Amino acid sequence: MHPSAGTPRTLRVVQYAILCAAAAMILIPVLNIVLSSFKTNEEINRVFTLPSSFNFANYRRVFQSSSVWMNIVNSFLVTGSAIAIAVYATSMAAHTLARRAEAGFQVLYYVFISASMIPIAANLVPLYVLINKLGLVDTRLSIILISAAGAIPMGILLYTGFIKGISRSLEESASLDGCGRIGLFLRIVFPLLRPVTMTYIVISSINVWNDFLMPLLFLRTESKKTITLAVYSYMSEYVNDWGAIYALLTIAFLIPVVFFVLNQKHFFGGVTDGAVKM
């Protein structure tokens, strides 16, 4: 056999080994969290071992707290509202940016994209001052608006590239038939954006759901906190209910995982279509 014939196979083995190692680094801690959620507090110190019995005592203890249900509802409310605002605003803005060739619109496009490169830490102080002056501290609306704004750069990138691949003839025909700009977008353009919209919704929803920093900074009242903050109620300086904490962590990440699994077909379809059109 020629010496170079084995190179592709060797390369594939190395690639698979790297991918398996990366997957293990992600999955092993997750597996430990799930297993620990079924353990007693005495068993939790034995890492990566099976619990003596798979009991749901930790989960029962968590769900007996009425605040946890409210935390879950808050997470759904914040995530759903933020994504709805982001999809509506971003898709319309991207349509304008994709269809206008003037230099000013192109500059605006890059301003949106460059906003995603600004570190979150650099925005915390001015953001808190702004939210405080608006009187929105300790309100769910503050998290909704911040999360929606944070999702805009990625939405502009996805939607603009996708819309550029849509023929203008449909829009021109609708305009000749007397369709206004808003009606043209909602009736003609937006239905065509379904693949990339699903991709955008899946990615952004997971990001908003998992956000910990913004709710930590702006929410004070227990009944307004999201599920990611509910873990704090089981932590103290001296005593931690680790079983309940692991149960809460499992619940917190299991919901977006289920959401992704149910929508993965639309997610990968949107990624593929967007890549082809861009």
Phi, psi and omega in degrees: 000140179295141184304325183282349184293329182276353183298310180301320180295317178298319179297319179296320179298316179296318180298314179296323179296318179295316180296319179295320178295318178295318179296320180295321179298329180275316189281327183298312176298323179296317178298321179296321178297314181297314180297319182293335180292343178259001183265161170280165180298333178287329183275343188297330180294342177273090187289145176058033173241154178285145176292154180299327175206139181279090178250158185254027182299319180296318180292320178297320180295322180292312185284348174288344177274120181295333181293330180295317177299319178294323177299318179294316178299318178299319179297317177296318181296312181296313182296310181298315181293315181297317182290323178299315178296315183296316181297313182296309184290317185290318181296320179291319178295318180295326178298317178295315180296326182284331185264345180257130184262357182297150184299324181299322179289326178292322176296318179298323178300314181288334174295316177299314183294318182292339179298331180288347182271352180281125180300143180301322182300330181289341183260352190298312183294306179298327179294317179294319178299317180296311181296323179294318179293330178280353180072030184253005177295139182065036173230148177293333180299325179299317180291323179298312182293317179296317181294320178296316179296322180293337181272352185296311183305313180295322179296318177300316180298312183292310185292318182298313178298322181289316183294326178298337179273357179269132181297141179284345186300323179297318180291321179295320178295318179295323179294319178296331179278004176092015180282130179286175184296315180294314179297322178299316181292312185290325185267329186253306189281309188301319177301331179284346183270008186305314181301311182287331177296317178297319177299314180297318180296316182297310182296311184292323180298317179295319179296316181292316181300319185276356183298130181245324188293311183295313175300325179296322183283323192251344182255133181243318184285134183302321184289350180254353184285155178271174184296330180293335178270346182298336179302327182299329182292346179253012180238142176216178184291328187244328185232130178236133176272083188295326178299314178292323179298313179294325177296317178296318178299320179297315179298318184296320182268342181290324181297309176294330177296315178298318179299318179293316181299319181290337184243013184295329178299313179292324182297306183290328176295319179293321178298315180296312180297318180295321179294320180294316183289327180283000000 
